[in-house]
Amino acid sequence: ELGDVGNFVEMIAGEMKTVADACTACSESGLF
Protein backbone atom coordinates (compact mmCIF):
# COMPACT_ATOMS: atom_id res chain seq x y z
CA GLU A 1 0.00 0.00 0.00
CA LEU A 2 1.32 3.41 -1.00
CA GLY A 3 -1.13 5.42 1.10
CA ASP A 4 1.31 6.90 3.60
CA VAL A 5 4.08 7.39 1.06
CA GLY A 6 1.67 9.00 -1.39
CA ASN A 7 0.39 11.38 1.26
CA PHE A 8 3.96 12.28 2.24
CA VAL A 9 4.94 12.94 -1.37
CA GLU A 10 1.85 15.07 -1.92
CA MET A 11 2.63 17.06 1.23
CA ILE A 12 6.22 17.71 0.11
CA ALA A 13 5.07 18.63 -3.40
CA GLY A 14 2.50 21.03 -1.96
CA GLU A 15 5.13 22.70 0.22
CA MET A 16 7.50 23.02 -2.74
CA LYS A 17 4.74 24.61 -4.82
CA THR A 18 4.00 27.04 -1.98
CA VAL A 19 7.67 28.04 -1.79
CA ALA A 20 7.84 28.39 -5.58
CA ASP A 21 4.74 30.61 -5.57
CA ALA A 22 6.24 32.75 -2.80
CA CYS A 23 9.52 33.13 -4.72
CA THR A 24 7.57 34.12 -7.83
CA ALA A 25 5.63 36.74 -5.86
CA CYS A 26 8.85 38.13 -4.39
CA SER A 27 10.48 38.32 -7.82
CA GLU A 28 7.46 40.07 -9.31
CA SER A 29 7.42 42.65 -6.50
CA GLY A 30 11.16 43.28 -6.89
CA LEU A 31 12.29 41.92 -3.52
CA PHE A 32 14.82 39.62 -5.19
Summary of the structure (lengths in Angstrom):
residues: 32
radius of gyration: 13.7
end to end distance: 42.6
largest distance: 45.2
contacts: 56
relative contact order: 0.11
helix: 84%
strand: 0%
